[in-house]
C-alpha cells in the first residue's frame, strides 16, 4: 500500500529525551522521516529551508516539541511555526513534564494542535506511546 507519511521534526535539547522518542518511533510501523533540532534557533533556520524540503516529498510536517527549550521557548516557537509561510499547515505536538494549566492554555492559544505529558514509569510510557502512535496514524490517514 502506497501512502503518504510524516516528516517528524523533534525539537528537544535533551539527548536522552530525543533518543527515547526516536526508539519509540522506530517501533511504530508508520512511514516516518525524522530530524532532530535542539533549540528554537535551529527550528527557525529549518523553517527557512522548508520550501525545498517540501518539494522533495509529499510528507506532512509534524513538530514534536518540548516546552522548555533554550534560546526560544517552545510556547513562543509555536507562534513562529504557525505564522511562518513554509510551515502554516504543520501539525504541532507539545511535550511537557507537567500538565500545567497555564502551559496548556498558552500552548493552545499559540496554535498547538496536541499536548502530551512526558512519561515517567512504565504505565505512563505505554499510555504515551499509544497516544502518540494513534495521533501520528490519524495524521497519515488524513494526509
N, CA and C atoms as a LAMMPS dump frame, in Angstrom:
ITEM: TIMESTEP
0
ITEM: NUMBER OF ATOMS
429
ITEM: BOX BOUNDS ff ff ff
-5.0000000000000000e+02 5.0000000000000000e+02
-5.0000000000000000e+02 5.0000000000000000e+02
-5.0000000000000000e+02 5.0000000000000000e+02
ITEM: ATOMS id mol type element x y z
1 1 1 N 0.843 -1.187 0
2 1 2 C 0 0 0
3 1 3 C 0.882 1.241 0
4 2 1 N 0.686 2.118 -0.945
5 2 2 C 1.461 3.338 -1.022
6 2 3 C 0.698 4.447 -0.31
7 3 1 N 1.262 4.991 0.736
8 3 2 C 0.579 6.053 1.464
9 3 3 C 1.562 7.151 1.805
10 4 1 N 1.047 8.32 2.037
11 4 2 C 1.882 9.43 2.455
12 4 3 C 2.373 9.174 3.871
13 5 1 N 3.39 9.893 4.248
14 5 2 C 3.936 9.741 5.585
15 5 3 C 4.095 11.09 6.25
16 6 1 N 4.952 11.108 7.251
17 6 2 C 5.169 12.312 8.039
18 6 3 C 6.655 12.639 8.139
19 7 1 N 6.964 13.918 8.003
20 7 2 C 8.281 14.433 8.375
21 7 3 C 8.149 14.857 9.828
22 8 1 N 8.815 14.147 10.721
23 8 2 C 8.76 14.494 12.144
24 8 3 C 9.978 15.329 12.497
25 9 1 N 9.731 16.521 12.981
26 9 2 C 10.795 17.401 13.445
27 9 3 C 10.74 17.356 14.964
28 10 1 N 11.69 16.651 15.548
29 10 2 C 11.738 16.51 17.005
30 10 3 C 12.602 17.643 17.545
31 11 1 N 12.014 18.471 18.396
32 11 2 C 12.715 19.631 18.935
33 11 3 C 12.854 19.442 20.44
34 12 1 N 14.072 19.1 20.859
35 12 2 C 14.341 18.861 22.28
36 12 3 C 15.837 18.997 22.512
37 13 1 N 16.221 19.735 23.529
38 13 2 C 17.643 19.927 23.809
39 13 3 C 18.239 18.787 24.634
40 14 1 N 17.414 17.883 25.112
41 14 2 C 17.886 16.763 25.931
42 14 3 C 18.087 15.525 25.05
43 15 1 N 19.338 15.094 24.922
44 15 2 C 19.657 13.959 24.059
45 15 3 C 18.955 12.684 24.516
46 16 1 N 18.83 12.475 25.815
47 16 2 C 18.16 11.276 26.321
48 16 3 C 16.684 11.265 25.92
49 17 1 N 16.032 12.428 26.016
50 17 2 C 14.626 12.502 25.596
51 17 3 C 14.499 12.231 24.098
52 18 1 N 15.422 12.792 23.312
53 18 2 C 15.394 12.546 21.87
54 18 3 C 15.58 11.056 21.574
55 19 1 N 16.564 10.423 22.224
56 19 2 C 16.833 9.007 21.969
57 19 3 C 15.645 8.133 22.386
58 20 1 N 15.01 8.463 23.511
59 20 2 C 13.828 7.736 23.969
60 20 3 C 12.726 7.829 22.919
61 21 1 N 12.449 9.036 22.458
62 21 2 C 11.398 9.248 21.463
63 21 3 C 11.756 8.589 20.137
64 22 1 N 12.989 8.69 19.748
65 22 2 C 13.445 8.092 18.487
66 22 3 C 13.281 6.571 18.501
67 23 1 N 13.664 5.929 19.606
68 23 2 C 13.495 4.47 19.726
69 23 3 C 12.018 4.089 19.686
70 24 1 N 11.188 4.876 20.334
71 24 2 C 9.755 4.617 20.327
72 24 3 C 9.222 4.709 18.896
73 25 1 N 9.606 5.75 18.177
74 25 2 C 9.127 5.952 16.806
75 25 3 C 9.581 4.838 15.874
76 26 1 N 10.788 4.308 16.098
77 26 2 C 11.288 3.204 15.275
78 26 3 C 10.392 1.972 15.41
79 27 1 N 9.727 1.825 16.551
80 27 2 C 8.847 0.684 16.777
81 27 3 C 7.478 0.831 16.128
82 28 1 N 7.165 2.039 15.66
83 28 2 C 5.88 2.273 15.004
84 28 3 C 6.003 1.83 13.547
85 29 1 N 5.039 1.104 13.059
86 29 2 C 5.036 0.689 11.657
87 29 3 C 4.348 1.774 10.827
88 30 1 N 5.033 2.917 10.738
89 30 2 C 4.488 4.067 10.025
90 30 3 C 5.577 4.665 9.135
91 31 1 N 5.191 5.265 7.998
92 31 2 C 6.175 5.93 7.139
93 31 3 C 6.568 7.288 7.731
94 32 1 N 7.695 7.302 8.437
95 32 2 C 8.162 8.493 9.133
96 32 3 C 9.59 8.826 8.72
97 33 1 N 9.853 10.103 8.579
98 33 2 C 11.215 10.603 8.413
99 33 3 C 11.434 11.562 9.569
100 34 1 N 12.552 11.418 10.271
101 34 2 C 12.765 12.272 11.441
102 34 3 C 14.009 13.132 11.287
103 35 1 N 13.938 14.276 11.931
104 35 2 C 15.081 15.176 12.057
105 35 3 C 15.078 15.667 13.499
106 36 1 N 16.265 15.865 14.061
107 36 2 C 16.379 16.339 15.44
108 36 3 C 16.95 17.745 15.429
109 37 1 N 16.239 18.657 16.048
110 37 2 C 16.705 20.018 16.251
111 37 3 C 16.735 20.279 17.746
112 38 1 N 17.759 20.986 18.206
113 38 2 C 17.986 21.1 19.652
114 38 3 C 17.484 22.393 20.29
115 39 1 N 17.159 23.406 19.475
116 39 2 C 16.687 24.656 20.07
117 39 3 C 15.868 25.453 19.058
118 40 1 N 15.287 26.53 19.548
119 40 2 C 14.42 27.348 18.721
120 40 3 C 15.116 27.976 17.535
121 41 1 N 16.374 28.365 17.688
122 41 2 C 17.103 28.958 16.563
123 41 3 C 17.288 27.944 15.431
124 42 1 N 17.549 26.676 15.776
125 42 2 C 17.669 25.645 14.748
126 42 3 C 16.329 25.453 14.026
127 43 1 N 15.23 25.581 14.753
128 43 2 C 13.911 25.459 14.132
129 43 3 C 13.686 26.605 13.149
130 44 1 N 14.032 27.81 13.542
131 44 2 C 13.857 28.966 12.66
132 44 3 C 14.688 28.785 11.387
133 45 1 N 15.928 28.312 11.509
134 45 2 C 16.757 28.022 10.326
135 45 3 C 16.093 26.959 9.456
136 46 1 N 15.563 25.919 10.081
137 46 2 C 14.892 24.841 9.357
138 46 3 C 13.68 25.377 8.596
139 47 1 N 12.909 26.255 9.232
140 47 2 C 11.723 26.825 8.586
141 47 3 C 12.09 27.565 7.304
142 48 1 N 13.214 28.246 7.326
143 48 2 C 13.654 28.981 6.143
144 48 3 C 13.992 28.039 4.987
145 49 1 N 14.395 26.827 5.297
146 49 2 C 14.788 25.852 4.271
147 49 3 C 13.653 24.909 3.89
148 50 1 N 12.524 24.992 4.581
149 50 2 C 11.447 24.02 4.391
150 50 3 C 10.875 23.973 2.983
151 51 1 N 10.861 25.063 2.268
152 51 2 C 10.27 25.057 0.922
153 51 3 C 10.963 24.033 0.044
154 52 1 N 12.279 23.938 0.118
155 52 2 C 12.993 22.963 -0.711
156 52 3 C 12.737 21.542 -0.231
157 53 1 N 12.564 21.334 1.091
158 53 2 C 12.239 20.003 1.605
159 53 3 C 10.848 19.588 1.133
160 54 1 N 9.924 20.535 1.147
161 54 2 C 8.544 20.253 0.774
162 54 3 C 8.469 19.793 -0.684
163 55 1 N 9.311 20.346 -1.538
164 55 2 C 9.316 19.963 -2.945
165 55 3 C 9.832 18.545 -3.159
166 56 1 N 10.585 18.004 -2.195
167 56 2 C 11.193 16.686 -2.352
168 56 3 C 10.218 15.543 -2.053
169 57 1 N 9.19 15.767 -1.284
170 57 2 C 8.236 14.702 -0.972
171 57 3 C 6.895 15.293 -0.559
172 58 1 N 5.914 14.436 -0.451
173 58 2 C 4.571 14.903 -0.112
174 58 3 C 4.248 14.673 1.365
175 59 1 N 5.253 14.394 2.156
176 59 2 C 5.019 14.126 3.569
177 59 3 C 4.56 15.389 4.296
178 60 1 N 3.65 15.207 5.245
179 60 2 C 3.164 16.306 6.09
180 60 3 C 4.191 16.558 7.194
181 61 1 N 4.418 17.823 7.54
182 61 2 C 5.356 18.177 8.594
183 61 3 C 4.666 18.168 9.955
184 62 1 N 5.301 17.485 10.9
185 62 2 C 4.815 17.431 12.272
186 62 3 C 5.98 17.8 13.183
187 63 1 N 5.769 18.803 14.013
188 63 2 C 6.773 19.204 15.001
189 63 3 C 6.374 18.596 16.333
190 64 1 N 7.32 17.888 16.959
191 64 2 C 7.129 17.36 18.306
192 64 3 C 8.127 18.114 19.174
193 65 1 N 7.615 19.012 20.022
194 65 2 C 8.483 19.959 20.725
195 65 3 C 8.328 19.932 22.228
196 66 1 N 9.46 20.071 22.884
197 66 2 C 9.477 20.289 24.321
198 66 3 C 9.073 21.745 24.577
199 67 1 N 8.435 21.994 25.686
200 67 2 C 8.099 23.381 26.041
201 67 3 C 9.358 24.136 26.454
202 68 1 N 10.2 23.48 27.252
203 68 2 C 11.391 24.144 27.783
204 68 3 C 12.568 23.955 26.835
205 69 1 N 12.815 24.984 26.022
206 69 2 C 13.911 24.945 25.066
207 69 3 C 14.817 26.142 25.283
208 70 1 N 16.111 25.988 24.984
209 70 2 C 16.997 27.148 25.061
210 70 3 C 16.763 28.093 23.876
211 71 1 N 17.123 29.329 24.05
212 71 2 C 17.101 30.391 23.034
213 71 3 C 15.697 30.893 22.725
214 72 1 N 14.782 30.043 22.305
215 72 2 C 13.377 30.416 22.078
216 72 3 C 12.54 29.296 22.684
217 73 1 N 11.727 29.62 23.695
218 73 2 C 10.987 28.533 24.352
219 73 3 C 9.892 27.995 23.439
220 74 1 N 9.478 26.766 23.725
221 74 2 C 8.527 26.065 22.877
222 74 3 C 7.196 26.781 22.716
223 75 1 N 6.74 27.456 23.765
224 75 2 C 5.463 28.153 23.674
225 75 3 C 5.523 29.31 22.678
226 76 1 N 6.643 30.008 22.639
227 76 2 C 6.831 31.077 21.656
228 76 3 C 7.076 30.505 20.265
229 77 1 N 7.77 29.381 20.224
230 77 2 C 8.11 28.751 18.953
231 77 3 C 6.862 28.288 18.189
232 78 1 N 5.82 27.906 18.911
233 78 2 C 4.567 27.513 18.254
234 78 3 C 4.08 28.653 17.359
235 79 1 N 4.053 29.874 17.911
236 79 2 C 3.574 31.028 17.142
237 79 3 C 4.425 31.245 15.9
238 80 1 N 5.738 31.095 16.047
239 80 2 C 6.644 31.296 14.91
240 80 3 C 6.345 30.27 13.822
241 81 1 N 6.188 29.01 14.214
242 81 2 C 5.908 27.946 13.241
243 81 3 C 4.563 28.199 12.557
244 82 1 N 3.54 28.461 13.338
245 82 2 C 2.188 28.613 12.787
246 82 3 C 2.03 29.864 11.915
247 83 1 N 2.924 30.838 12.078
248 83 2 C 2.849 32.055 11.271
249 83 3 C 3.865 32.084 10.131
250 84 1 N 4.711 31.07 10.043
251 84 2 C 5.734 31.043 9.002
252 84 3 C 5.135 30.542 7.69
253 85 1 N 5.446 31.214 6.597
254 85 2 C 4.847 30.864 5.299
255 85 3 C 5.148 29.426 4.873
256 86 1 N 6.264 28.852 5.298
257 86 2 C 6.618 27.486 4.915
258 86 3 C 6.032 26.431 5.844
259 87 1 N 5.406 26.849 6.951
260 87 2 C 5.001 25.859 7.953
261 87 3 C 3.572 26.012 8.459
262 88 1 N 2.793 26.893 7.887
263 88 2 C 1.439 27.157 8.4
264 88 3 C 0.592 25.898 8.531
265 89 1 N 0.769 24.944 7.633
266 89 2 C -0.039 23.719 7.644
267 89 3 C 0.557 22.621 8.523
268 90 1 N 1.66 22.912 9.185
269 90 2 C 2.306 21.91 10.037
270 90 3 C 1.448 21.616 11.265
271 91 1 N 1.584 20.401 11.771
272 91 2 C 0.901 19.961 12.982
273 91 3 C 1.918 20.045 14.115
274 92 1 N 1.548 20.64 15.248
275 92 2 C 2.472 20.82 16.37
276 92 3 C 1.986 20.041 17.588
277 93 1 N 2.853 19.148 18.058
278 93 2 C 2.613 18.385 19.286
279 93 3 C 3.571 18.915 20.346
280 94 1 N 3.025 19.412 21.44
281 94 2 C 3.849 19.917 22.532
282 94 3 C 4.057 18.825 23.579
283 95 1 N 5.276 18.777 24.11
284 95 2 C 5.617 17.846 25.183
285 95 3 C 6.005 18.649 26.415
286 96 1 N 5.574 18.16 27.565
287 96 2 C 5.939 18.817 28.812
288 96 3 C 6.028 17.794 29.925
289 97 1 N 6.882 18.063 30.89
290 97 2 C 6.993 17.21 32.068
291 97 3 C 5.83 17.421 33.022
292 98 1 N 5.099 18.512 32.84
293 98 2 C 3.932 18.776 33.694
294 98 3 C 2.728 19.073 32.813
295 99 1 N 1.59 19.07 33.412
296 99 2 C 0.367 19.429 32.685
297 99 3 C -0.172 20.734 33.281
298 100 1 N 0.712 21.698 33.439
299 100 2 C 0.343 22.985 33.992
300 100 3 C -0.796 23.607 33.182
301 101 1 N -1.823 24.04 33.877
302 101 2 C -2.981 24.623 33.203
303 101 3 C -2.568 25.837 32.372
304 102 1 N -1.668 26.667 32.902
305 102 2 C -1.255 27.857 32.148
306 102 3 C -0.457 27.47 30.899
307 103 1 N 0.389 26.412 30.992
308 103 2 C 1.119 25.948 29.805
309 103 3 C 0.159 25.408 28.752
310 104 1 N -0.825 24.619 29.201
311 104 2 C -1.822 24.075 28.274
312 104 3 C -2.587 25.195 27.573
313 105 1 N -3.009 26.18 28.333
314 105 2 C -3.772 27.299 27.766
315 105 3 C -2.923 28.108 26.794
316 106 1 N -1.672 28.394 27.172
317 106 2 C -0.793 29.17 26.3
318 106 3 C -0.468 28.397 25.036
319 107 1 N -0.191 27.101 25.173
320 107 2 C 0.102 26.274 24.001
321 107 3 C -1.082 26.282 23.038
322 108 1 N -2.283 26.116 23.562
323 108 2 C -3.476 26.113 22.711
324 108 3 C -3.684 27.479 22.059
325 109 1 N -3.548 28.539 22.838
326 109 2 C -3.731 29.904 22.321
327 109 3 C -2.71 30.209 21.215
328 110 1 N -1.493 29.689 21.353
329 110 2 C -0.441 29.961 20.384
330 110 3 C -0.513 29.07 19.146
331 111 1 N -1.397 28.059 19.163
332 111 2 C -1.593 27.256 17.966
333 111 3 C -1.193 25.799 18.05
334 112 1 N -0.862 25.311 19.24
335 112 2 C -0.526 23.891 19.373
336 112 3 C -1.74 23.041 19.01
337 113 1 N -1.481 21.947 18.315
338 113 2 C -2.559 21.066 17.887
339 113 3 C -2.808 19.906 18.845
340 114 1 N -1.807 19.573 19.672
341 114 2 C -1.91 18.401 20.54
342 114 3 C -0.902 18.574 21.665
343 115 1 N -1.209 18.045 22.837
344 115 2 C -0.342 18.203 24
345 115 3 C -0.179 16.847 24.669
346 116 1 N 1.061 16.442 24.93
347 116 2 C 1.325 15.18 25.624
348 116 3 C 2.249 15.434 26.809
349 117 1 N 1.951 14.773 27.902
350 117 2 C 2.822 14.831 29.083
351 117 3 C 3.941 13.814 28.901
352 118 1 N 5.168 14.263 29.155
353 118 2 C 6.296 13.331 29.093
354 118 3 C 6.071 12.23 30.126
355 119 1 N 6.331 11.004 29.731
356 119 2 C 6.011 9.883 30.621
357 119 3 C 7.098 9.612 31.662
358 120 1 N 6.648 9.142 32.81
359 120 2 C 7.537 8.697 33.879
360 120 3 C 6.96 7.387 34.404
361 121 1 N 7.681 6.296 34.213
362 121 2 C 7.178 4.994 34.66
363 121 3 C 6.56 4.219 33.508
364 122 1 N 6.537 2.891 33.658
365 122 2 C 6.1 2.004 32.58
366 122 3 C 4.67 2.283 32.111
367 123 1 N 3.724 2.439 33.031
368 123 2 C 2.337 2.661 32.645
369 123 3 C 2.203 3.95 31.836
370 124 1 N 2.857 5.015 32.281
371 124 2 C 2.794 6.283 31.555
372 124 3 C 3.489 6.177 30.191
373 125 1 N 4.576 5.41 30.121
374 125 2 C 5.263 5.225 28.84
375 125 3 C 4.346 4.518 27.85
376 126 1 N 3.651 3.483 28.319
377 126 2 C 2.712 2.765 27.447
378 126 3 C 1.598 3.693 26.968
379 127 1 N 1.03 4.484 27.871
380 127 2 C -0.047 5.41 27.509
381 127 3 C 0.461 6.463 26.524
382 128 1 N 1.654 6.987 26.779
383 128 2 C 2.266 7.988 25.904
384 128 3 C 2.479 7.4 24.509
385 129 1 N 3.052 6.209 24.455
386 129 2 C 3.317 5.545 23.185
387 129 3 C 2.023 5.312 22.406
388 130 1 N 0.999 4.809 23.075
389 130 2 C -0.291 4.562 22.424
390 130 3 C -0.917 5.855 21.904
391 131 1 N -0.863 6.912 22.702
392 131 2 C -1.424 8.207 22.288
393 131 3 C -0.676 8.771 21.085
394 132 1 N 0.648 8.703 21.132
395 132 2 C 1.452 9.239 20.04
396 132 3 C 1.231 8.43 18.767
397 133 1 N 1.229 7.103 18.878
398 133 2 C 1 6.256 17.712
399 133 3 C -0.37 6.552 17.094
400 134 1 N -1.376 6.65 17.924
401 134 2 C -2.73 6.92 17.449
402 134 3 C -2.795 8.264 16.721
403 135 1 N -2.195 9.298 17.301
404 135 2 C -2.229 10.619 16.691
405 135 3 C -1.476 10.627 15.366
406 136 1 N -0.286 10.049 15.326
407 136 2 C 0.503 10.036 14.09
408 136 3 C -0.207 9.21 13.012
409 137 1 N -0.799 8.093 13.404
410 137 2 C -1.558 7.274 12.436
411 137 3 C -2.705 8.058 11.821
412 138 1 N -3.416 8.799 12.651
413 138 2 C -4.557 9.567 12.137
414 138 3 C -4.09 10.68 11.201
415 139 1 N -2.92 11.25 11.457
416 139 2 C -2.394 12.292 10.573
417 139 3 C -2.003 11.717 9.211
418 140 1 N -1.521 10.494 9.198
419 140 2 C -1.152 9.85 7.935
420 140 3 C -2.42 9.538 7.13
421 141 1 N -3.441 9.077 7.82
422 141 2 C -4.679 8.704 7.128
423 141 3 C -5.357 9.906 6.481
424 142 1 N -5.221 11.094 7.08
425 142 2 C -5.861 12.27 6.511
426 142 3 C -4.951 13.042 5.567
427 143 1 N -3.7 12.635 5.471
428 143 2 C -2.753 13.324 4.575
429 143 3 C -3.168 13.177 3.137
